[in-house]
């Protein structure tokens, strides 16, 4: 996982690219925090896209991430907004905090950054250690049945946005599928023209594991979690087997 951070080295432009598309997701997790209470642990919190609205809503929030540039930007945003969040740079597999949380969330498909079964087990053990008795863990992951798991060349533009310099950035990507590891290796290309008309390009790579819903359920049961809700989108629609997304809400079981 330590080599899976290229996407997260430019946090200011990351926000400009992702925040407009994350609003429904952010609102969903704010609703869950209102439902289950705090304190809240935001795992793989990135630039604080979810952690800061949670703090704005009055929750005690701890945000943790492995990508130092993302955390630095999150801290700066919190200072500007006058919000208090405890920011911790740490690996999800080995995180050790003294606090126990009513709600832990792992969003932005960060569950898929756990590239092996052992990584997934270590993550779930971390979450369980940090939840209070009866605490809730929520996360989402792409559903393999709703995605093309195959090699694909660079496709047409997927998204465009204005970067911090006001330049129009166009995003395209290609993918390589490793069926044995259940991992897609994505290569993203961002292209833009500067004010002189010169073309620029930035390439980043990321690997994401695709875990079937049945395997997700088995992993959670093995780790001592009890699923009580499975959703398919940020508007609370139920999960469907061929949908693009699986959103899971589960409780820490008794010891």
Buried (B, 14 or more C-beta within 10 A) or exposed (E): BEEBBBBBBBBBBBBBBBEEEBEEBBBBBBEBBEEBBBBBBBBBBBBBBBBBBBBEBEBBBBBBBBBEBBBBBBBBBBEEEEBEBBBBEBBBBEBEBEEBBBBBBBBBBBBBBBBEEEBBBBBBBBBBEBBBEEBBBBBBBBBBBBBEBEEBEEEEEEBEBEBEEEBEBBBBBBBBBBEEEBBBBBBBBBBBEEEEEEEEEBEBBBBBBBBEBEBBBEBBEEBBBEBEBBBBBBEEEEBBEEBEBBBBBBBBBEE
